[in-house]
Amino acid sequence: MIIKNLNFADTVRRIIHHELGHWLMSRHVGFDTGEINIGMLANHKPYGQAIVYPSPKSQLAQAVDIYDHLLSRTAVLCAGVIADIGWHKRYASSDYDSDDTEYLYANGVMDATGLSDSGKIEELLYVMNGIKNPPSQDSEEIMNQRHKIRTEAWLKASEFIDENPILFGMGEILIKDYFENAIRTFQKCYLEKIMLDVQSSNSQS
């Protein structure tokens, strides 16, 4: 079971890893990235936002091109949840199980707009399912089709993010910056620098 009522400090630590999951996966699939912001909502709860630019690098001329692009975008969204899960497994759970995964998917980190990854993913699944499968009036069939597509995106993200040492190495640095140096916006150039530093450190160890 995971710890659901995190204190403020652990909530920030969770959010930093979550946003790093988005940021790293975006770069992995070829999307441009910007900074990572850790802010505060009006209710005094922290939020996170990794700036991602999922613009196609070439024309999406065929339906399969659109599907593949949306699959990458969905994988980026899944990566935040997977990084969130990874942090909980290491620091805020005991006997982690599949129910915890569903809880974190449904109760994910909010961004500045108040939207969660799961809400964005579910919207994209309607479009992707319309590309991949013919229309159906069978609600169970549609649910199974959507689940299959979500699983495809999840596995794509999991192969890169799950237990990624760069994620946790960068996470340690950003957490220290947040609490000791009061940094709330991590610029792209700084994120790229520490990513290279962590990669170099890991290759030498």
Secondary structure, DSSP 8 states (H G I E B T S, - for coil): -B--S--HHHHHHHHHHHHHHHHHHHHHTT-EEEEEEEEE-TTS-EEEEEEEE---SS---SHHHHHHHHHHHHHHHHHHHHHHHHHHHHHSBSS--HHHHHHHHHT----TTS--HHHHHHHHHHHHHHHHS---S-HHHHHHHHHHHHHHHHHHHHHHHTT-HHHHHHHHHHHHHHHHH---EE-HHHHHHHHHHHHHHHHH-
